[in-house]
């Protein structure tokens, strides 16, 4: 039985999910779609958390299973990149205490409220993991302090370890670049350029406003793009960058970002080439619609590049002043 597999970064860990043996309604055709079932196992949409996939139990193997590490488990998963089926990079925002899920109880705040609800994940690792100020428009510089002001204490409610991990196909932790934990504050995205023969590993840290380029084995940092710990919007600064992608000639584009409103292009040597994008303006007549077409408040999602036409398109997310996706901006 052939099963397509994919790894996702979930709120509390990274999870391997494999294609279900049960065909979805889309695969069977619209005529075969059930009409009286509210939630169909392995069906896209509805209440199926993983869509047309099933979670593979035990992947990856819990950090708590490591000797001497019983008290700590995965923090908020941020990004996954599979260099090969047997070398999978995972970013996380530190570790959380390894505690058992509490029994489901009815809360007295309002009628019919229960916690936890019995689904995965029962703990919101996105909120529990440091740092704070992860949302659009929030300042990165006060992120650690914001997490502490919420009543959290490092070493008790979380600890900053194993931010860059590498797993094999069986879910074993085969390497951890813990030597870089101290320079990271909110590792957001990891990838390797498909056009780089040396397969350097790039890690985007949106809270430190930089992109780190490491050797493939992690023994050395090759360079840093951006100014560490300093936000801005020029040829040497980012404002919480989120994503990176490459063209075949080695040039690359960066989504900048949670607090920036632009896409930045660099040559293969990391030299600034150009940038485009500007902040959207809310229409006073209709606050849900942007008055400046093609502009956005946040470029926090992805960049789609087309090698054949040498163009890149950016999608936007997290726009507090709009209720629907803003226009896609493109450049050559």
N, C-alpha and C positions, 0 to 999 in steps of 0.2 A: 504494500500500500504506500503510495507516494504521498508525502505530507510536506507542504511548503511550511517553512519555519521563519519566524521573525522575532527579533528581540526588541522589547519596548522598555523605556524608562518609566516606571510607575512611580506613584507618589511615595512609596515606602521602599522600593527596591527596583531591581531590574528583573524582568520576567520573560522567560522563553515561552512563546505561544506557537503552537503548531496548527496547521490547517486542519479543520475538522473533517472527518470522513463522511459527515452528513452534509449533503449539498444544500446550499442556501436557496431561498426563494428566487433570488436573481439567477442562480445557476440552473434551477429547474424550469424557470420561465414564469411569467406573471400569472398564467392560468393555474399554476400549481400552488400558488401562495395560499397559506391557510387564512381563513377569514374569521375564525372564531377563537383563535388562540392569542392571548395577550403577549406572551413571551415564549419564543421558540428557541430551544437550545441550539447554539452555534449559528443563530440567525443574526445578520447585521441589523443594528438598530434595536428598538424595543428596550428590554431590560438586560440584554446580554452585554456584559461589561466589555468583553474582548471581541465583539463582533463575530465573524465567521472563523474564530480560532478558539482553541482550548489551551489553557495554561498547562505547561509541562511542570509537574511537581518536582521540587528539588532543584530547579535551575533558576539562578545560581545557588550553589550551596551556601547556606547562611554563614555569615561571619561569626555568629555565635557558636558555630560548631568547631571553630579553630581552637586548639589548646591554649588556655590562658586568656581567651577572648569571650568567655561565656556570657559576660554581662552586657555585651554590646552587639547591635545588629545594624542593618543598613539604615542610612539616612535617606533624605529625599534624592531620588534618582533624577539626574539632569539630562544626560545624553548618553547615547550608545553608538559605537562605530565598530563594525566587524571588518577588520583588515583581512581576515580569512575565517573559515568556519571554526578554526582552532585558536584564534587570537582575537578576542572581543574586548574592546575598550569600553569602560563604564565610568562615568563621572557621577559623583554623589557629593552632597553637602554635609560631609562629616558623618558621624554615627549617632544612633539613638539608643537609649537603654533597651535591653532585651527583656521586655516584660510581657506577660500573658494578657490577652484580651480580657477585659472585665466581663462579667456576666451581663447580659442584656437586661436593662431595667427601664421601667416606665418613669419618665421625668415629670415633675409637677409643674413645670413652667407653663404648659398649655396641654389641652387634651390630645391624646393619641400620639405622644412623642416618646420614642424609645431610643436608647443608645447603649452599646453600638447596635447597628441595624443588621449585623450578621453577614455583611459582604466584605470584600477586600477593596481597599485596605481599611481596617477598622480605625486606624490612627492616621490623622492628617499630617503626614511627614512634611509636606510642603510648609505648613505653619510651624511645626515643631522643630524643624532643622534650622540651624543658623545659616546665614544672618537674617535679620529682618529687612524691611524695606525692599522687598522683591518686586513689588508691583510697578506698573507704569507711572512715571512721574515722581517716584519716590527717590530721595537722594541716597546714593550708595555710601556716601561718607559716614552716615549715621546708622548704617545697617546693623553692625554688631551691637551698638548701644541700644537700638530699638528692640532687638531680640532680648537683651538683658532687662530692659525696662518692662517687658511683658512678664517678668518674674522668672526668667530662665537663668540657669547658672551653668557655666562651662565645667565639664567634668562630672556633672550630676544629671542635667537634662539633655546634654549632648556632649560630644567631644569631636575635635577637629582632626580626624585621622582618615586615611584611606580615601582621599578625594579622587585619585586616579587609580583605577584598578584594571587588571587584565584577566579575563577568564578564558578557559579552554572550552571545547565543545561539550564537555561533561559537566560544566558549571564549576570547575575547580578554580580557585584563585591562584593563578600561576605567577603573578607579579603585582606589585603595588608601588607606585612611584611616590612613596611617602616623603621623600626628600624635598618634594615641591609643595607639600601641604601648607607650609608657613607662608608662601608667597601668594597663595590663592585665597580669595574671599568668597566668590560665588562663581565657581566654574560652571559654565553654561552650555558649552558645545565642544565636541571633540571630533576631529576628522583627519584624514590623510588625503592629499591630492592624488587623484588617479593618474596624474601626469608626472609625478615626482619619482625618479628612479631610486632615490635614497629613502623614500617613504617616511619623510619627517612627519611627526605628529603635532598637530596644531590644537591648542586649547584656548577657547575664548573665555575670558573672565569679565563678566559685565560689570561687577562691582569695582574692579581695579582698572577698568577702562582700557584693557590691553589684550593683545593676542600673543600667546607664547608659542614659539616654534621649538620643538625638541627633536633630538635625534631619535631614530626608531627604537633604540634600546633604552631610551630615557636617561642615558648617562650624562647628557649635556644639553643645556639650553642654547639653541643656535642664535636666536634673536628674539626681541620683543617689539611688536608693532604697537605704537601708541605710547603715551606717557603714563607710566605706572602711578596709579592713585590720583590722577589729575584729570578731571573731565574737561571737555572742550569740543569745538566743532571746526577744526582747521586741519592742516595737513599732518599734524603731529599728535592730534588728540581725537578720542572718541568720547561718547557720552552713553555708557552702558551698551557696548556692542553685543550682538547676539549670535551672529551666523557668518559663515565664510564659504565661498565656493570659487572654483578655479576654471580658467580656460585652458585649452591644450598648450598654448604658448607659455604657460606659467603665470600669466597675469591673474589677479584675483580680485574679488569684490567682497565687501564687508557690509552687513546690515548693521546700521548704527542709529538707533537701537531702541532700548526701552525709553530712554530720555532724549535720544537724537531723532531726527526726522529726515535721515538721508541714507544713501548708499554711497560707499567710498570705493574707488578703484585704485589698485596699485599695480606696478609692473612686477616682473618676475623676481626682481631684487628687493622688493618691498618699498620701492619709492612711490610716493604719492603721485597719481596721475590726474584724477578728477573726482568730483562728488556731485550728486544731484539729490533733489528733494528739499522741501521746505514745510514748515509747520502749517497745518490746515487751519482755517478760520471758520468758526461756527456761525451759521446763518442766524441772525436775530429773528428772522421771520419763521424759520423752522429749525430749531436747535438740533434736530436729529440728522440734518443734512449738511454736508460741508459746502461752504460758499466758495472755496477755492478748489476747483476740480483738480484731481490728480495729486493731491497733497494729503498728508496724514499727520497724526500726532505720534504714532509709534510705528517703527519698523522692527517688530520683534519676532517675526515668524521666519520666513524663508526667502531665499533668492533662487529663482529658476534661471539657469543660463542655457542658452542655445548656441552650441559651438558652430553650427552651420552658418548662422547669421551674425555671430559674435555679439549677441544682445543678452541683456540680463533684465529680468523683471522681478520686482519685489512685491511681496504681499504684506499687508499691514494687520495689526491686531491690537487689542487693548485700547482702542480709542474711546476715551471717556466721554467725548462730546458727540459721538455718532452711534447709532444703533444698528448700522449695517456696514459691510466691508467698504472701505474707501477704494478709490480707483487704483489700478496697477500702474506703476511708473516704469518706463523702460528707457534704456540708453544703449548705445553701441560702444 
